[in-house]
């Protein structure tokens, strides 16, 4: 889930059918008490930076692609209640998924009790399911990068990281006037991010931070620039935008 890099959710689920069957035995089933809206919100905030899940619009690559992890098992008739059991068990017992090649593992305590059940239920409900979430689920998480364009003011251009943990900035567009500009990024998500600018012979980059505010200064000429996160996988997942200087 959240960085540092881990082998996180469902690395075992993709390995072999016996694991899926065994993990489902005795695990918590999908119940009417599960809140799928809360589950989606929790997943996006704390898991999306590491996992791809199409219906949650997350594109993390540190951990397994959750749609791919369960697609074949579900096609073969595995019940989604079993999928929920696997996810729930691995949220509560992340030490079982230690990555021996790196010495890291999924962080413990990301979710507990009903929160863990809600996240597991959401993943189980939507994993490998075509289409998009509808109704209140579609509105549970604000679309990444959908904010108004950032505008430079008095020589400062602030482009913040998405506070929900999505691999995105709050906007995909920004404008500034030519000249010296301080590029500033606030990150409240807990997922490590930075911000870099490139174009027209200009490059600049702020330090990576999991929480806090970072900045750097560049002198911009009229034209179009790219801004993006340099943390591996983040730009490819959509954490980027266009800066127009005029």
C-alpha positions in Angstrom: 0.0 0.0 0.0 1.7 3.2 1.0 5.4 3.6 0.3 8.2 2.6 1.2 8.0 -0.1 -1.5 6.3 -3.3 -0.4 5.1 -6.5 -1.8 1.7 -5.5 -0.3 -1.8 -6.8 -0.9 -2.4 -10.0 -2.9 1.1 -11.1 -4.0 0.1 -14.5 -2.7 -3.3 -14.4 -4.4 -1.7 -14.2 -7.8 0.6 -17.1 -7.1 -1.5 -20.2 -7.0 -5.1 -21.4 -6.8 -4.5 -23.4 -3.6 -3.5 -20.2 -1.8 -6.8 -18.6 -2.9 -8.8 -21.5 -1.7 -7.0 -21.8 1.6 -7.0 -18.1 2.4 -10.8 -18.1 2.0 -11.4 -20.7 4.6 -12.6 -19.2 7.8 -12.2 -15.6 6.7 -14.7 -12.8 7.1 -17.4 -12.8 4.4 -18.9 -9.8 2.7 -21.6 -8.5 4.9 -24.4 -5.9 4.9 -22.4 -4.0 7.5 -19.7 -3.1 5.0 -19.6 0.6 3.9 -18.3 0.5 0.3 -18.1 4.3 0.0 -15.8 4.4 3.1 -13.9 1.4 1.7 -13.2 3.1 -1.6 -12.1 6.3 0.1 -9.8 4.4 2.4 -8.4 2.4 -0.4 -7.6 5.4 -2.6 -6.0 7.3 0.3 -3.8 4.6 1.7 -3.5 1.9 -1.1 -3.8 3.6 -4.4 -0.2 4.9 -4.5 1.0 1.3 -4.6 -1.8 -0.6 -6.4 -3.7 -0.4 -9.6 -7.5 -0.9 -9.3 -9.4 0.3 -12.3 -12.7 1.2 -10.7 -10.9 3.2 -8.0 -8.9 5.0 -10.8 -5.6 4.2 -9.0 -2.5 3.4 -10.9 0.2 2.5 -8.4 2.8 0.0 -9.5 4.8 -0.7 -6.3 2.4 -3.5 -5.3 0.4 -6.0 -7.4 -2.3 -4.9 -9.9 -5.4 -6.0 -8.0 -7.6 -6.4 -11.1 -5.0 -8.8 -12.6 -4.4 -10.6 -9.3 -7.9 -11.9 -9.1 -9.1 -11.9 -12.7 -8.5 -15.6 -13.4 -9.7 -16.9 -10.1 -13.0 -14.9 -10.5 -13.3 -16.1 -14.0 -12.9 -19.7 -12.8 -15.8 -19.2 -10.4 -14.2 -18.0 -7.2 -16.6 -16.1 -5.0 -16.1 -12.5 -4.2 -16.6 -13.2 -0.5 -13.4 -15.4 -0.7 -11.6 -12.5 -2.3 -12.7 -10.2 0.5 -11.4 -12.8 3.0 -8.0 -12.8 1.4 -7.7 -9.0 1.3 -9.0 -8.7 4.8 -6.5 -11.2 6.1 -3.6 -9.6 4.4 -4.5 -6.1 5.7 -4.5 -7.5 9.3 -1.4 -9.7 8.8 1.0 -7.8 6.5 4.0 -9.7 7.9 2.9 -12.7 5.9 3.8 -10.7 2.7 7.4 -9.7 3.6 9.5 -9.0 0.5 12.6 -11.0 1.2 14.5 -9.4 -1.7 14.2 -5.9 -0.3 13.6 -6.5 3.4 10.3 -4.5 3.2 6.7 -5.4 3.7 3.3 -3.8 3.7 3.0 -1.4 6.7 1.0 -2.7 9.6 -2.0 -0.9 11.0 -3.2 0.8 7.9 -6.7 -0.2 8.7 -8.4 -2.0 11.7 -11.7 -3.6 12.5 -14.6 -2.3 10.4 -12.3 0.0 8.4 -10.3 -3.0 7.2 -13.5 -4.8 6.4 -14.8 -1.9 4.4 -11.6 -1.7 2.3 -11.6 -5.4 1.7 -15.2 -5.4 0.7 -14.7 -2.6 -1.8 -11.7 -4.3 -3.4 -13.6 -7.6 -3.6 -16.7 -6.0 -5.1 -14.9 -4.2 -7.9 -11.7 -6.2 -8.7 -11.5 -7.2 -12.3 -15.1 -5.9 -12.9 -15.5 -4.0 -16.2 -17.0 -0.6 -16.4 -17.0 2.2 -13.8 -18.4 2.8 -10.3 -22.0 4.2 -10.4 -24.2 6.2 -8.0 -22.7 7.2 -4.7 -19.6 5.1 -5.3 -18.8 7.2 -8.4 -18.9 10.3 -6.3 -17.0 8.9 -3.3 -13.6 10.2 -4.4 -13.0 13.4 -6.2 -11.4 12.9 -9.6 -7.7 13.3 -9.5 -6.3 16.5 -10.9 -9.8 18.0 -11.5 -9.1 21.3 -9.6 -9.0 24.7 -11.1 -5.7 25.7 -12.8 -3.0 27.0 -10.5 -2.1 30.6 -11.0 1.2 32.3 -10.2 0.8 35.1 -7.7 3.6 37.6 -6.8 6.2 35.2 -8.2 5.0 32.1 -6.4 3.2 29.2 -8.1 1.7 26.6 -5.8 0.8 23.2 -7.2 -0.1 20.9 -4.4 -0.1 17.1 -4.3 -3.6 15.5 -4.1 -4.3 15.3 -0.4 -6.2 12.0 -0.7 -3.1 10.1 -1.7 -3.9 9.7 -5.4 -1.0 9.9 -7.7 -1.9 13.3 -9.0 -1.6 17.0 -8.2 -4.7 18.9 -7.4 -4.7 20.3 -10.9 -3.3 19.4 -14.3 -3.0 23.0 -15.5 -1.0 26.0 -14.3 -0.1 29.5 -15.6 2.6 31.9 -14.8 4.3 35.1 -16.0 7.8 35.1 -17.4 10.6 35.7 -15.0 11.8 34.3 -11.6 9.2 32.0 -10.1 9.1 29.9 -6.9 7.4 26.6 -7.6 5.8 25.3 -4.4 4.2 22.0 -3.5 2.3 21.1 -0.3 1.9 17.4 0.4 -0.6 16.3 3.1 -1.1 12.7 1.8 1.8 10.8 3.6 2.8 9.4 0.2 6.2 10.6 -0.9 6.0 13.1 -3.7 8.1 15.9 -5.3 7.5 18.3 -8.1 9.8 19.0 -11.1 9.5 21.4 -14.1 11.1 20.9 -17.5 10.9 22.6 -20.8 12.4 25.4 -23.0 15.9 24.6 -21.7 14.8 25.0 -18.1 14.8 22.3 -15.4 14.2 22.4 -11.7 13.1 20.1 -8.9 12.0 20.2 -5.3 13.0 17.5 -2.7 10.8 14.5 -2.1 8.6 14.7 1.0 6.0 12.4 2.4 4.4 15.3 4.3 5.2 19.0 4.3 5.9 21.8 1.8 8.8 21.9 -0.6 9.9 24.5 -3.2 12.5 25.6 -5.7 13.2 28.6 -7.9 13.5 28.8 -11.7 13.5 31.6 -14.3 10.8 30.9 -16.9 10.6 32.1 -20.4 7.3 32.3 -22.4 6.2 28.9 -23.6 4.9 25.5 -22.3 6.4 23.4 -19.6 5.8 20.0 -18.1 5.5 19.6 -14.3 5.6 16.1 -12.8 6.6 13.9 -9.8 9.9 12.2 -10.2 9.2 9.4 -7.7 9.4 6.1 -9.7 6.0 5.2 -11.3 4.2 8.4 -10.3 4.5 10.3 -13.5 3.6 7.3 -15.5 0.5 6.9 -13.3 -0.6 10.4 -14.2 1.1 12.7 -11.7 1.9 15.5 -14.2 0.5 18.6 -15.8 1.1 21.5 -18.2 2.4 24.9 -17.2 1.8 27.8 -19.6 4.0 30.9 -19.3 2.8 34.0 -21.0 
